[in-house]
Amino acid sequence: MLWPVNMSVAEIDAADCPDDCRGDGTWLYQDGKVVQRGYSPEELRKKAEAEKVRRLAEAESAIAPLARAVKLKIATDEEIKRLEAWELYSVMVNRVDTSAPDWPDIPR
């Protein structure tokens, strides 16, 4: 069976394929050339929504143990600062407009 299903297959010379071309579905053969796939605004929005979910999960994973340390009154000054940074990051990610995402920097 050929992959991808219901698509055409074309033979090309390796020299005609861009150096950074990968077989990951982000490239296609169009008008006799291998070009990077373009995304519709709706596809870009869905990708941004998935990225938003991923970033919020990452933030919550960082926040939970820091918040516990604060709750138990055993947090160091550094842990308190990190908690505040991650909580701010979480709020800022939550506010990102997925139709035109501008992601905040991840706390370090």
HUZI-V794576 format. One record per residue. N is the residue number from 1. RES is the residue in one small letter. D_FIRST is the distance of its C-alpha to the first C-alpha in whole Angstrom. Layout:
# HUZI-V794576
N;RES;D_FIRST / N;RES;D_FIRST
This chain:
# HUZI-V794576
1;m;0 / 2;l;4 / 3;w;7 / 4;p;9 / 5;v;8 / 6;n;10 / 7;m;11 / 8;s;12 / 9;v;12 / 10;a;15 / 11;e;16 / 12;i;20 / 13;d;22 / 14;a;23 / 15;a;26 / 16;d;25 / 17;c;23 / 18;p;26 / 19;d;27 / 20;d;26 / 21;c;23 / 22;r;20 / 23;g;16 / 24;d;18 / 25;g;17 / 26;t;21 / 27;w;20 / 28;l;19 / 29;y;19 / 30;q;22 / 31;d;24 / 32;g;23 / 33;k;24 / 34;v;22 / 35;v;24 / 36;q;24 / 37;r;23 / 38;g;26 / 39;y;27 / 40;s;29 / 41;p;32 / 42;e;30 / 43;e;28 / 44;l;30 / 45;r;32 / 46;k;30 / 47;k;29 / 48;a;33 / 49;e;33 / 50;a;31 / 51;e;33 / 52;k;36 / 53;v;35 / 54;r;34 / 55;r;37 / 56;l;39 / 57;a;38 / 58;e;39 / 59;a;42 / 60;e;43 / 61;s;42 / 62;a;44 / 63;i;47 / 64;a;47 / 65;p;49 / 66;l;51 / 67;a;52 / 68;r;53 / 69;a;55 / 70;v;57 / 71;k;58 / 72;l;59 / 73;k;61 / 74;i;60 / 75;a;58 / 76;t;59 / 77;d;60 / 78;e;56 / 79;e;54 / 80;i;56 / 81;k;55 / 82;r;52 / 83;l;52 / 84;e;53 / 85;a;51 / 86;w;48 / 87;e;49 / 88;l;50 / 89;y;46 / 90;s;45 / 91;v;47 / 92;m;46 / 93;v;42 / 94;n;43 / 95;r;45 / 96;v;42 / 97;d;41 / 98;t;37 / 99;s;37 / 100;a;39 / 101;p;39 / 102;d;41 / 103;w;41 / 104;p;44 / 105;d;44 / 106;i;43 / 107;p;46 / 108;r;47
